[in-house]
Amino acid sequence: MLPMARLMKIEEEYKGKLEIAKEMSDNEKIIHYQGACEGLKVAMSAFTPYLNK
C-alpha cells in the first residue's frame, strides 16, 4: 500500500474512534482523546519523510 494511502486509512480509523468518544463520559473522553492523539503523532512521524518530498 502506498504511504499516502496508509496515512489516509489511519486518519479514517481515528476519526471513527473519535466519533465513538462523543458518547463517553468526560473522563473516558480525556483518556480516549489522549490515546488517539498519541497514535496519530506516531503515525504522522512515521510518514513525515514521505510528506516532505
N, C-alpha and C positions, 0 to 999 in steps of 0.2 A: 504494500500500500504506500502511496506517495506520502511524504511527510506532511504536506498541507492537508491532505485528505484525513490523515490520522488526527491532526490537530482539530479539524472541524468535527470529527466524530467525538473526540474527548470533550470539546466545548458543548456539543449537543447532550452528552451524558450528564455533564454538570448542570446544565440548565434544567434538565428533568429533575435532578436531585434537589435543586433549589426550589422548584415548584412544590415538591413534597414538603419542604420545610415550612411553607406558608401555613400548614395545618398543625404545626407543632407548638408547644408551649415556648415561652421566651427562653428559658434555659436550654431547652432542646435545640432551639434555633441557633443560639450562640455557638454551641458545640458543632452543630451541623455546618453552619456557615464557615467556621474556622477550618474545619476539615476540608470543605470544598475549596476554600481559598488556598490552603496549603497544597492540595492536589493540583490545582490549576497553576500555581507557581512552579511546581516541579515539571509539569507538562510544558509550560512556556519556556523554562530554562533549557529543556531538552531540545526544543525546536528553534531556539534563538539563532544558532548558526545558520539554519536554513532560511530564516526570515531576514537576515542581514545581508543576503546576497544582492 
